[in-house]
Amino acid sequence: MAGQLFKSDTSIGANIREAQNAESKADFIHKFKIDAKEIDETECRIELCKGSNHYPDPEKELFEDLKLINKV
């Protein structure tokens, strides 16, 4: 789970950076839509960690950070 969370979390920044070099407006939008999926996936994994006895309870801050990134 930790590895999957790391992958989806770090993918968010990579996708934003990739969108900055988009070849067209459509490409830019497409890359941000992919990023929205990664944000949703990350949020889901954080929720799973929260409900698990094997992982520490993520702070509310993580969810607030994701919401902020998703608004950009």
N, C-alpha and C positions, 0 to 999 in steps of 0.2 A: 504494500500500500504506500509506504513512504517513497519508494522509487517512482511509482505512478504519479503521486502527488507532485514530486519534484519535476517530472517531465511536463505535466500539464501546466504547472506554475511557471516554469522557465520558458515554456513555449509562448506564453502571453507576450512577454517582452520581445521575443524574437519575431513574432508575427507583427507587432507594432512597428518594429524597425524595418521589417520587410515591406510593410505597407508604405513607408516613407519613400521607398524606391519603386513604387508601383509604375507600371508602364502606361496605365490609363486610369481614368476615373473608375471604370468598371472593375479593373484589377484592384484598385485601392479599396473599393467597397467589398469586393470578394475577400480580400485578406482580413478586413475588419470583421466580416461575418464569421470567418474561421476563428478569429480571436474571441468572438462572443461565445462560440462553442467551447473553447478552451477555458474561458472564465467560468462557464456553467459547469464544466467537468471538474474544475478545481474546487468550486464551491460544493459540489456533490461529495467529493472525496474528503473535504474538510468536515462536512456533516457526518460522514461515515466514521471518521476518526473521533468525532465528538461522542458518538454513540458506542464506541468500542472501549472495552476495558484495557486494551493493549496499547493504546496511544494516549498521550496527554490531551486534555481538553483544550482545543484551540481557543484562543481569546476572541472576543467579539470583534476586536480590531481587524482580524484577518477578513472577516466578512465585510466590514466597512471599507477596507482597502479594495476588495474585489468590486464592490458596488461603485466606488469612485473610479476605478480603472474602466469599468464597463460603461460609464457615462462619457468617457473621453471619445 
